[in-house]
């Protein structure tokens, strides 16, 4: 957490000390001027500035939460750039103002004493308010970059508390701090941190579609840097430097440092900041005006006004309140109680009044596009369905288990509300062409596999066990590249690629057959005569599968599911070494699994491109990253066994596979075949 907390700690300490110095000078000046009765005016201004900063942070947080994912990226990117501008201006301002800092504040206070309570209050408010707004903006930006708020909030809180303690010590003259060195050192570090925030903000703008070059990488170190290591986490958290960065990020980062850092360092040479001390010359006490209102009125007002304004902004930025409309679902009636809703974000209470579990979809009746859905709505239960409604036509489609689909009457919603993106459902016919192409790929693979397993049998029959080990790996890799069809192979998969796990006799069990049975024998010193029968059984099973495959039921819905599941199994069984029976070739199997996944993505690419323009570039980059790591473990005809990988190498492989799985996770949802009957 400290890696995420440090930037916020530094900004809290720096901004808190600046604001605290101003307040301590204000207080010291009033005390020296024998105007203690005016201190509540200073604290009221400070309180108003704090309330404004907190309200500003609330507006940022809740406004961003109500934007779409793409808009959130663009919004965050813009604010990151603004935050960098504020921080840059802040460090240069302190550099310029350091020598005359105390004198200017005392001069303002002296003038305010003769001009009434409002001016003194405004002086303290403006003095502290800028630091408060900068802190809120930078804290929000760093929290968003970190992906969590606990670390940045903790760091900022510690920094502010430490700044308050230091300011109290300076005011009481119990501390002597060389503020010149302090502001110089923190200024340099903040400039470096701001460069990272700028790079992160530019990436956000790219992901939000505001700037180009999202997939144009300047470098990709993910294959050699463990993203989960402590040092990588520290660098990413503090400086926002990532293993993979686009050219725009790198140019922005380097360009900012090349311009700002030299200017700042040249400017601080020879400048000195002294600890604030009260002015020995007392200012004239202003004539106090009679108190005309209770003492608590102004402080309450300065806190309430920003809070109320922030609440109004948040309320107006939120989608319209959800409706409480209840819609009935059954085998005979669908959408009973459904009336034309208001535009905006709505919540419908879907109540199953029938006796069968049902799936429910809010659709465009003309195109079948889906705006929202509830799956597995049990009889007698009620669940919320949240959807955003704009002007257009809407209807409910209920699909009870084992019954025909029922579609409600269409309602028409007038008005604007913007454009609402709906998911156009994928049908079996949409997947027909990809399925046909993948069947051709599998059929060709099985033909190759038949030839290879016959060669493996011939090697063993001729007692050429060295050659058999090579040919075993070749054949096993061919089979491992057909992963999307495993569910279709029925009992053949157990005969061809079964495992000893779960068998009573383990590797000696009579039912242990297929590639792993032969692997065990080849790498555990069994003779050719002992392996002859298993090799013949394997070849027979492959021939049987090749004949049966054209008539087997290959569900088109399996294609998008397997896009994720192939590598999920690789992570579970191969990268743990769980299936290794002595050959140490698990990484070769993962390589073949990746090839099968790549082939599957090839046939699904047209549909995926239509459903999501950003998914495939991200997946392609993750595939290339994992492939690079696997290639580094391949040395001629041998592969590094999983158990011989170093801890960093293993962590990188697991991390790259996990990231690819995360990137592939949306595929089944994007290409789900929704029931229509």
SULDAWO-V190626 format. One record per backbone hydrogen bond with DSSP energy under -1.0 kcal/mol. NH is the residue of the N-H (numbers start at 1). CO is the residue of the C=O. If there is no record, write none. Layout:
NH,CO  NH,CO
This chain:
5,1  6,2  9,5  10,6  11,7  12,8  13,9  14,10  15,11  16,12  17,13  18,14  19,15  20,16  21,17  22,18  23,19  24,20  25,21  26,22  27,23  28,24  29,25  30,26  31,27  32,28  33,29  34,31  35,30  38,35  39,36  42,38  43,39  44,40  45,41  46,42  47,43  48,44  49,45  50,46  51,47  52,48  53,49  54,50  55,51  56,52  57,53  58,54  59,55  60,56  61,57  62,58  63,59  64,60  65,61  67,64  72,68  73,69  74,70  75,71  76,72  77,73  78,74  79,75  80,76  81,77  82,78  83,79  84,80  85,81  86,82  87,83  88,84  89,85  90,86  91,87  92,88  93,89  94,90  95,91  96,92  97,93  98,94  104,100  105,101  106,102  107,103  108,104  109,105  110,106  111,107  112,108  113,109  115,112  120,116  121,117  122,118  123,119  124,120  125,121  126,122  127,123  128,124  129,125  130,126  132,128  133,129  134,130  135,131  136,132  137,133  138,134  139,135  140,136  141,137  142,138  143,139  144,140  145,141  146,142  147,143  153,149  154,150  155,151  156,152  157,153  158,154  159,155  160,156  161,157  162,158  163,159  164,160  165,161  166,162  167,163  168,164  169,165  170,166  171,167  172,168  174,169  175,169  179,177  182,178  183,179  184,180  185,181  186,182  187,183  188,184  189,185  190,186  191,187  192,188  193,189  194,190  195,191  196,192  197,193  198,194  199,195  200,196  201,197  202,198  203,199  204,200  205,201  206,202  207,203  208,204  209,206  210,205  211,205  216,213  217,215  218,245  219,245  221,243  224,221  225,221  229,226  233,229  234,230  235,231  236,232  237,233  238,234  239,235  240,236  245,219  247,216  250,246  251,247  252,248  253,249  254,250  255,251  256,252  257,253  258,254  259,255  260,256  261,257  263,259  264,260  265,261  266,262  267,263  268,264  271,268  297,294  300,296  301,297  302,298  303,299  304,300  305,301  307,303  308,304  309,305  310,306  311,307  312,308  313,309  314,310  315,311  316,312  317,313  318,314  327,349  328,336  329,351  330,333  335,328  338,335  344,389  346,387  348,385  349,325  350,383  351,327  352,381  353,329  354,329  358,377  359,399  360,374  361,397  362,372  363,395  364,369  368,364  370,423  371,362  372,362  374,360  377,358  380,352  381,378  383,350  385,348  387,346  389,344  391,416  392,413  394,411  395,363  397,361  398,406  399,359  401,357  403,400  406,398  408,396  411,394  413,392  423,370  426,672  431,427  435,431  436,432  437,433  438,434  439,435  440,436  441,437  442,438  443,439  444,440  445,441  446,442  447,443  448,444  449,445  450,446  451,447  452,448  453,449  454,450  455,451  456,452  457,453  458,454  459,455  460,456  461,457  462,458  463,460  464,459  465,463  468,464  469,465  470,466  471,467  472,468  473,469  474,470  475,471  476,472  477,473  478,474  479,475  480,476  482,479  485,482  486,483  488,485  489,485  492,489  495,491  496,492  497,493  498,494  503,500  506,503  508,505  509,506  512,509  515,496  518,514  519,515  520,516  521,517  522,518  523,519  526,521  531,527  532,528  535,531  536,532  537,533  538,534  539,535  540,536  541,537  542,538  543,539  544,540  545,541  546,542  547,543  548,544  549,545  551,548  552,549  558,555  559,556  562,558  563,559  564,561  565,561  566,562  568,564  569,565  570,566  571,567  572,568  573,569  575,570  577,574  578,573  579,573  580,577  589,585  590,586  591,587  592,588  593,589  594,590  595,591  596,592  597,593  598,594  599,595  600,596  601,597  602,598  603,599  604,600  605,601  608,604  609,605  610,606  611,607  612,608  618,614  619,615  620,616  621,617  622,618  623,619  624,620  625,621  626,622  627,623  628,624  629,625  630,626  631,627  632,628  633,630  634,631  635,638  638,635  640,633  644,641  645,642  650,646  651,647  652,648  653,649  654,650  655,651  656,652  657,653  658,654  659,655  660,656  661,657  662,658  663,659  664,660  665,661  667,664  670,666  671,667  672,669
